[in-house]
Amino acid sequence: MSTKILIVDDSTTDRLIINSMLMDYNTLTACDGLEAMEQIKKNPDIDLVILDLNMPNMNGFEVLEALAKDPEYRKIRTIILTNYDEIDNEVKGLELGAVDYIRKPLNLQSLLIRINIHIKLKSIQKMIEQDNKRLDALVLKKTREVAATRDITIQALVGLLEVRNIESSKHTIRTQWIMKLLCDHLKTKEKYVEILTEAYVQELVTTTPLHDIGKVGIPDNILLKPGKLTIDEFTVMKKHVEYGVNALQNEICSDEDVPSFIRTAMEIVGTHHEKYNGTGYPKGLSGEAIPLPGRLMAIIDVYDALTSERIYKPAYDFDDSISLIEGESGEHFDPDIVAGFLEIKETIFDVSRKFIQESIEVVATRCED
């Protein structure tokens, strides 16, 4: 594609001289700023503008200001034409975005050299922009590949739980939905608005299914026991937190190597059984010493456990479940998170009901078959 240059000058003689000098280029001309802007609108691919400052109707300064306001036109390089006694105009023109200036009467050799220099610079700029686009596309592709690999890995790990009938896929989906609903609501609060960024919420939602991944290391006689666990059995059960964290830590060489989503996953896995009053496990953390992912997952996991049928218990009524959660505010759960949870409890209930109903329909269909 040939270089396109716009010559803007109210002097017909100067336009003709400059135009004839640039016969190797694709040139356009304009006699004032208004005509120049019309040409630029029609030809957004203009590379260089040679712009006289002193013109009727719309002067060169006004053209520079108009170009600066529109992001589409900021890539156009502009050389301004000034008289020898207009030093202030030179400075003002450069401040408004011009890249160079030539003084009148024109020194054609000097003007041609400067034009050629700026054409080369424009060409280099285009090459850099094209390279940046290719790099951006490559980075986007690699980012999507990494995200896909991460998601597949997470689903594969969670699949191990489902194979052992520890959790259903509906539990995974429900907890992810509730995490998203709760985070989106909490980030409207002053306390969380800067913490719960879009990227962080996405990490929390993506890593939510891993919260009980360590249960794959618990023996079936304990994990699938229909009755209440003994003290010794519960001691073994609590080790699932350690197993889960260790599984995530296996490939980490140092703290600096921990990807953000792995750190978030480790906090969810390692702290969702901690209690706000310090009586939880495995470390007995209390208050906001418990990482936010753990405090969020604690209430989500308990709510879903209460309202879902498990091997060791029937499903609790929604109102009873909410009452239990409300009663544990400041004890098991972070009071601020409980308050936010209660504010959207009906929306959360709708999500729970939707997926529980789907599960019932699937079971009924299988029985009919």
Phi and psi in degrees as a GROMACS rama.xvg file:
@    title "Ramachandran Plot"
@    xaxis  label "Phi"
@    yaxis  label "Psi"
@TYPE xy
-74.4364  153.825  SER-2
-70.8467  136.131  THR-3
-112.471  125.29  LYS-4
-122.69  133.753  ILE-5
-105.744  125.272  LEU-6
-104.28  119.688  ILE-7
-120.531  111.543  VAL-8
-160.968  136.962  ASP-9
-78.2445  -7.81449  ASP-10
-90.2587  114.731  SER-11
-60.4171  -39.1067  THR-12
-61.7145  -47.5059  THR-13
-64.4079  -37.4513  ASP-14
-62.4247  -43.7873  ARG-15
-66.0008  -41.1847  LEU-16
-63.1305  -48.5171  ILE-17
-66.4834  -40.2241  ILE-18
-63.2036  -43.3085  ASN-19
-66.8628  -31.4805  SER-20
-71.3062  -23.087  MET-21
-109.331  38.1071  LEU-22
-65.1207  -21.7878  MET-23
-78.2078  -7.47987  ASP-24
-112.064  163.663  TYR-25
-85.2543  107.944  ASN-26
-111.582  148.987  THR-27
-127.037  157.25  LEU-28
-131.779  155.78  THR-29
-149.58  144.039  ALA-30
-94.0182  -9.78807  CYS-31
-159.503  179.046  ASP-32
-64.6561  -37.227  GLY-33
-62.6141  -46.8155  LEU-34
-65.3524  -34.4145  GLU-35
-61.9036  -45.6684  ALA-36
-65.4303  -33.9237  MET-37
-64.458  -42.1707  GLU-38
-64.5977  -40.2957  GLN-39
-66.1131  -39.4242  ILE-40
-64.4835  -37.0916  LYS-41
-76.1304  -26.4374  LYS-42
-130.084  72.2261  ASN-43
-66.2694  -9.10341  PRO-44
-90.1023  11.4763  ASP-45
-59.2953  133.121  ILE-46
-92.4255  -37.5817  ASP-47
-143.306  138.702  LEU-48
-118.999  127.703  VAL-49
-101.13  112.931  ILE-50
-123.34  116.929  LEU-51
-74.291  144.11  ASP-52
-87.0487  -36.0849  LEU-53
-97.6799  98.7393  ASN-54
-142.789  154.905  MET-55
-76.8848  170.603  PRO-56
68.0438  -62.7296  ASN-57
-146.113  111.813  MET-58
-80.1574  177.554  ASN-59
-63.8928  -35.3859  GLY-60
-62.1224  -41.6905  PHE-61
-66.2356  -34.6708  GLU-62
-64.6661  -45.5054  VAL-63
-60.2416  -41.5735  LEU-64
-63.7486  -40.9367  GLU-65
-65.4389  -40.065  ALA-66
-65.9246  -37.1149  LEU-67
-69.0178  -26.627  ALA-68
-76.7745  -24.258  LYS-69
-106.63  114.366  ASP-70
-55.9467  -29.3209  PRO-71
-65.5914  -28.4161  GLU-72
-98.847  -6.49596  TYR-73
-67.5645  -18.7883  ARG-74
-79.0682  -12.5353  LYS-75
-72.6883  127.596  ILE-76
-87.6986  138.689  ARG-77
-126.439  128.472  THR-78
-106.956  125.131  ILE-79
-95.6582  148.247  ILE-80
-107.644  125.144  LEU-81
-133.808  163.173  THR-82
-83.6981  162.421  ASN-83
-60.9494  -28.472  TYR-84
-96.2422  15.7493  ASP-85
-111.465  53.2631  GLU-86
-61.5328  -41.1172  ILE-87
-60.6179  -38.0826  ASP-88
-66.3885  -37.0884  ASN-89
-58.9008  -48.7022  GLU-90
-62.9223  -45.0994  VAL-91
-62.4827  -41.5892  LYS-92
-62.5524  -42.5314  GLY-93
-64.9811  -39.2688  LEU-94
-63.8433  -29.21  GLU-95
-85.2586  -0.771027  LEU-96
121.587  -4.48587  GLY-97
-64.3242  148.317  ALA-98
-99.1856  -12.994  VAL-99
-166.076  172.906  ASP-100
-145.318  152.087  TYR-101
-129.042  136.653  ILE-102
-94.173  144.347  ARG-103
-91.8114  150.034  LYS-104
-63.8444  148.3  PRO-105
-66.7732  134.075  LEU-106
-98.0877  100.596  ASN-107
-62.2308  -37.654  LEU-108
-65.4333  -42.9072  GLN-109
-64.6369  -41.498  SER-110
-63.1799  -43.865  LEU-111
-63.7406  -41.7829  LEU-112
-60.6404  -45.2167  ILE-113
-66.8258  -39.5398  ARG-114
-61.4439  -45.8097  ILE-115
-61.1912  -39.8158  ASN-116
-60.9366  -46.2005  ILE-117
-71.8354  -29.7114  HIS-118
-65.3314  -41.4618  ILE-119
-64.145  -43.0247  LYS-120
-62.3268  -39.7101  LEU-121
-64.4319  -39.6799  LYS-122
-63.0985  -42.8167  SER-123
-63.4724  -40.823  ILE-124
-60.5229  -42.2973  GLN-125
-63.406  -41.5426  LYS-126
-62.3273  -42.3671  MET-127
-63.6077  -42.5157  ILE-128
-62.8928  -40.9085  GLU-129
-65.6103  -41.558  GLN-130
-62.8164  -40.7849  ASP-131
-63.6434  -38.6377  ASN-132
-63.9519  -42.1883  LYS-133
-64.8028  -41.3254  ARG-134
-65.4586  -42.3023  LEU-135
-60.696  -42.1425  ASP-136
-64.7759  -39.9839  ALA-137
-66.0725  -43.8423  LEU-138
-61.9268  -43.1208  VAL-139
-61.6555  -42.0374  LEU-140
-62.9457  -46.5071  LYS-141
-65.1908  -38.9547  LYS-142
-61.9985  -42.3936  THR-143
-66.2614  -37.442  ARG-144
-64.5855  -42.2504  GLU-145
-64.4088  -43.8683  VAL-146
-63.052  -41.2744  ALA-147
-64.7515  -42.0306  ALA-148
-62.2799  -43.4714  THR-149
-60.2574  -48.2691  ARG-150
-64.9273  -39.9226  ASP-151
-64.081  -41.761  ILE-152
-62.5489  -44.5628  THR-153
-61.0073  -46.4943  ILE-154
-65.1255  -34.8899  GLN-155
-65.9533  -42.164  ALA-156
-64.843  -44.4283  LEU-157
-65.0403  -32.3989  VAL-158
-59.724  -30.2944  GLY-159
-63.1177  -36.778  LEU-160
-67.3462  -41.8498  LEU-161
-66.8066  -38.1545  GLU-162
-59.5254  -36.3757  VAL-163
-87.0654  7.57345  ARG-164
61.006  28.7271  ASN-165
-79.5659  -46.4696  ILE-166
-135.003  153.976  GLU-167
-94.6498  160.912  SER-168
-63.1444  -27.5693  SER-169
-65.6184  -35.2554  LYS-170
-60.4366  -44.2159  HIS-171
-60.4025  -48.6466  THR-172
-65.3973  -43.7266  ILE-173
-60.3517  -47.3808  ARG-174
-65.5636  -34.7267  THR-175
-65.4197  -44.6048  GLN-176
-61.81  -44.0787  TRP-177
-65.9313  -39.9049  ILE-178
-58.6371  -44.1145  MET-179
-64.1684  -46.6985  LYS-180
-60.9853  -44.852  LEU-181
-66.9716  -44.2957  LEU-182
-64.75  -43.9811  CYS-183
-61.9082  -33.1528  ASP-184
-75.8735  -44.7313  HIS-185
-65.4057  -30.5198  LEU-186
-73.2058  -5.00308  LYS-187
-82.9837  -8.38268  THR-188
-89.7658  145.309  LYS-189
-56.3363  -37.0251  GLU-190
-64.6002  -31.5428  LYS-191
-112.28  -4.27206  TYR-192
-59.6592  -35.5911  VAL-193
-90.3588  -16.6581  GLU-194
-85.0602  -48.7961  ILE-195
-86.0745  70.2349  LEU-196
-71.252  166.293  THR-197
-58.2566  -42.8397  GLU-198
-66.3028  -39.9495  ALA-199
-68.9477  -40.6886  TYR-200
-61.603  -40.8115  VAL-201
-61.7308  -41.018  GLN-202
-60.9711  -45.3615  GLU-203
-61.1021  -45.1296  LEU-204
-65.8741  -42.2137  VAL-205
-65.9517  -37.7722  THR-206
-91.8559  -6.95624  THR-207
-51.5275  -42.4116  THR-208
-62.1569  -15.6391  PRO-209
-84.9609  -0.542125  LEU-210
-58.0601  -33.414  HIS-211
-113.735  24.4164  ASP-212
-60.3884  -28.2725  ILE-213
-65.6914  -12.3327  GLY-214
-67.4755  -13.6329  LYS-215
-65.4923  -17.429  VAL-216
-93.7008  1.66076  GLY-217
-93.7106  133.639  ILE-218
-59.0795  147.193  PRO-219
-59.1642  -36.4242  ASP-220
-64.5784  -21.9826  ASN-221
-96.4824  -47.7232  ILE-222
-62.5185  -38.9098  LEU-223
-105.354  14.9852  LEU-224
-65.5181  125.945  LYS-225
-73.9096  -21.9413  PRO-226
-101.255  -174.678  GLY-227
-68.6096  140.004  LYS-228
-76.1759  146.291  LEU-229
-75.072  171.881  THR-230
-59.8126  -43.9013  ILE-231
-65.9745  -40.668  ASP-232
-65.5389  -39.4445  GLU-233
-66.6035  -33.3122  PHE-234
-61.8564  -40.9337  THR-235
-67.7159  -42.7355  VAL-236
-58.5869  -39.9221  MET-237
-63.3229  -18.5341  LYS-238
-69.6611  -12.0448  LYS-239
-61.7991  -26.9798  HIS-240
-65.3846  -48.2793  VAL-241
-61.1135  -43.9324  GLU-242
-61.415  -41.8767  TYR-243
-65.0914  -45.7755  GLY-244
-63.2563  -43.4614  VAL-245
-62.0356  -38.0191  ASN-246
-61.5816  -37.7256  ALA-247
-76.9557  -26.348  LEU-248
-84.6263  -14.1049  GLN-249
-52.8877  -39.8546  ASN-250
-98.7285  10.5559  GLU-251
-94.0819  124.932  ILE-252
-85.2584  -37.2382  CYS-253
-155.387  167.801  SER-254
-60.0435  -30.907  ASP-255
-68.6976  -20.8198  GLU-256
-87.9944  -3.28525  ASP-257
-77.7313  113.929  VAL-258
-62.4814  152.414  PRO-259
-57.1068  -43.9693  SER-260
-70.2729  -27.9843  PHE-261
-69.7012  -40.4436  ILE-262
-61.0706  -43.7824  ARG-263
-62.8  -43.0625  THR-264
-61.6792  -41.6706  ALA-265
-64.5406  -35.8175  MET-266
-70.0339  -38.2385  GLU-267
-65.3088  -49.5316  ILE-268
-64.0158  -44.4607  VAL-269
-81.349  -17.2457  GLY-270
-129.963  6.44189  THR-271
-76.9762  -5.9256  HIS-272
-105.005  5.64296  HIS-273
-73.8173  154.265  GLU-274
-119.435  147.33  LYS-275
-57.6426  -31.3386  TYR-276
-87.3437  3.06327  ASN-277
90.4678  6.7743  GLY-278
-98.9206  8.65854  THR-279
-86.7246  -167.892  GLY-280
-137.04  159.978  TYR-281
-92.0597  -13.2809  PRO-282
-109.145  -5.86582  LYS-283
67.0407  33.4119  GLY-284
-68.5429  155.323  LEU-285
-137.412  159.803  SER-286
54.7695  -142.412  GLY-287
-82.8741  7.0811  GLU-288
-69.7393  -20.2041  ALA-289
-78.4863  122.663  ILE-290
-54.6252  146.863  PRO-291
-53.2225  -42.7484  LEU-292
-56.4203  -38.2933  PRO-293
-68.2471  -39.7868  GLY-294
-67.2502  -35.5517  ARG-295
-70.5802  -46.7754  LEU-296
-66.2071  -31.332  MET-297
-58.0115  -49.093  ALA-298
-73.7435  -35.6939  ILE-299
-66.4412  -45.5334  ILE-300
-66.1058  -43.2958  ASP-301
-65.273  -43.446  VAL-302
-58.8775  -47.3406  TYR-303
-68.0964  -35.1825  ASP-304
-64.8404  -40.6346  ALA-305
-65.486  -43.1277  LEU-306
-89.0129  0.111032  THR-307
-114.797  149.799  SER-308
-75.657  132.793  GLU-309
-123.261  167.921  ARG-310
-60.378  -26.0084  ILE-311
-105.892  3.37194  TYR-312
-166.24  156.566  LYS-313
-80.3231  170.627  PRO-314
-74.7932  139.585  ALA-315
-84.4848  153.21  TYR-316
-62.2766  145.987  ASP-317
-57.9571  -48.4328  PHE-318
-62.6751  -39.3005  ASP-319
-65.5057  -39.1339  ASP-320
-63.4984  -43.5134  SER-321
-64.3699  -39.8289  ILE-322
-62.4854  -41.465  SER-323
-62.8307  -43.0553  LEU-324
-64.9727  -44.4489  ILE-325
-61.1359  -37.9137  GLU-326
-70.079  -18.6338  GLY-327
-96.9399  8.11688  GLU-328
-63.4262  124.513  SER-329
84.3037  -10.0342  GLY-330
-105.425  -78.414  GLU-331
-79.6131  -38.6374  HIS-332
-115.456  154.012  PHE-333
-62.7033  123.185  ASP-334
-59.3318  -37.1758  PRO-335
-66.0396  -38.9409  ASP-336
-71.7163  -37.3882  ILE-337
-60.2723  -44.5639  VAL-338
-59.2584  -45.0555  ALA-339
-65.2939  -40.6966  GLY-340
-59.6583  -45.2144  PHE-341
-66.7278  -29.9167  LEU-342
-67.7783  -23.6658  GLU-343
-120.588  23.958  ILE-344
-59.9656  -34.7897  LYS-345
-67.7374  -38.8254  GLU-346
-65.8439  -41.7849  THR-347
-63.0026  -41.0084  ILE-348
-60.617  -40.3561  PHE-349
-61.1428  -40.5535  ASP-350
-64.371  -47.0738  VAL-351
-59.5105  -47.58  SER-352
-62.6315  -40.0591  ARG-353
-59.6945  -50.0788  LYS-354
-76.8579  -31.8395  PHE-355
-66.963  -40.6902  ILE-356
-63.5101  -40.1058  GLN-357
-62.0639  -40.0219  GLU-358
-62.7282  -43.2332  SER-359
-61.0944  -42.1612  ILE-360
-66.2133  -38.83  GLU-361
-63.5476  -45.4741  VAL-362
-61.1292  -45.1052  VAL-363
-61.6224  -40.5749  ALA-364
-63.923  -42.0033  THR-365
-63.4993  -38.9028  ARG-366
-65.0704  -39.2316  CYS-367
-65.6562  -37.3238  GLU-368
